[in-house]
Amino acid sequence: MGSPLADEIRPKTLDEVVGQRHLLAPGAVLRRLIESGAEANMVFYGPSGTGKTTIANIIAQRTRKTLYRLNATTASLQDIKDVIADVGTLMAPGGVLLYLDEIQYFNKKQQQSLLEFMENGKLTLIASTTENPYFYVYAALLSRSTVFEFKAVPPEEAEPAVLRALELEQARSGLAVAWEEGVPRQIATACGGDVRKAVNAVELLCQAAAPADGRLFLTSDDALQVSQRSAMRYDRGGDAMYDAASALMKSLRGSDPDAALHYLARLLEAGDLVTPCRRLLCSASEDVGMAYPQAVAIVKACVDTAMQLGLPEAQLPLAQAAILLATAPKSNSVVEGIGRARADVRAGRTGDVPRQLQNVHADTTGFDHQQHYLYPHNFPGHWVDQQYLPDALKGIQYYVWGDNKTEQAAKAYWEKIKDRKL
């Protein structure tokens, strides 16, 4: 049985690597480090299929250190000890280059076991992860490493890899390979920036094609079948989920309904109903707030409807809520107001509750039988001048009226009432 196409086509030189121009273009820092043969500890962070393992292999070819490969999903502390045991022996006279894939699956103790040998230079670590290393990699290990972020490969850069894969498949099969116009770009686009997925799709497509007239003919429909949904990058509870949720929230806040619908669609296509519901409910108060107070009730109704319907019908009320929030007037006066108030409370700036605001039972304590509370509804306009804040905070202002029509109307109303009573 032959090796997978993705392994056969793996680049051997930096110039063959597709994507990552920000890291590998002439003059880029990582390229200069590799070409100079520098032995630096590195953490490669980014999505799958973007070249992390390939670059690590190329670095290994340029070093005189003995290369060891471990995958943190299956490796144990004993595996690390076995690697370290070879340091300084005839097995690794020039030291060890350890390529550790998926380092996020190593616990703190496992990661700490590498520190002493990284420190004395006997072990050079290249770790890769699909998760944010600043959340998952031990701080002391990060401080001894340089983090390089790998990005999803755009279709125009992934397409050459697809064409090379098609050429290799033709050599493998011994038959001519032809395709409908646009098939390579279709595969490159559907892979969602994952070159390995694109190459695997080519392999499956060629295996599924029935020979006719001495050739393999690849159709757009077949290409769609083998590559469908590949563009979806979503790991519930991981970076992709939080990135999509953050993008949805910021698109709502930025009043861009098209972007809001796009990120909502990403979440829904991944089958995640809870995350968009939470973001929409939050945005109603955080970003729209007092500029359109009814948004809370409307969005809550849309979310309730979505949860009762379930997918796929839930997309409709959630899309309605997203469009409403994105196009509604905006105010963050709620966020700013409660933020200022909580900051004072956390800092200890509180003071006693004024006597007139204390619970009624205070009138029976014997200290003062008169609470002196003025009931606003007994006064014209349902307002009376009375101190509500503690003495230590008297006169402080947490809530600042927003400049939208709704809040300005409320401000004008209360200013008129209060000016008349003062």
Secondary structure, DSSP 8 states (H G I E B T S, - for coil): ----HHHHT--SSGGG--S-HHHHSTT-HHHHHHHHT----EEEES-TTSSHHHHHHHHHHH-SSEEEEEETTT--HHHHHHHHHTBTSTTBTT-EEEEEETGGGS-HHHHHTTHHHHHTTSEEEEEEESS-HHHHS-HHHHHTSEEEE-----HHHHHHHHHHHHHHHHHHHSSEEEE-TTHHHHHHHHTTT-HHHHHHHHHHHHHHS--BTTEEEE-HHHHHHHHTTTT----TTSHHHHHHHHHHHHHHHTT-HHHHHHHHHHHHHTT--HHHHHHHHHHIIIIIGGGSTHHHHHHHHHHHHHHHH-TTTTHHHHHHHHHHHHHS----HHHHHHHHHHHHHHTT------GGGS-GGGGGSSS-S------GGGSGGG------S-GGGTT-------SSHHHHHHHHHHHHHHHHH-
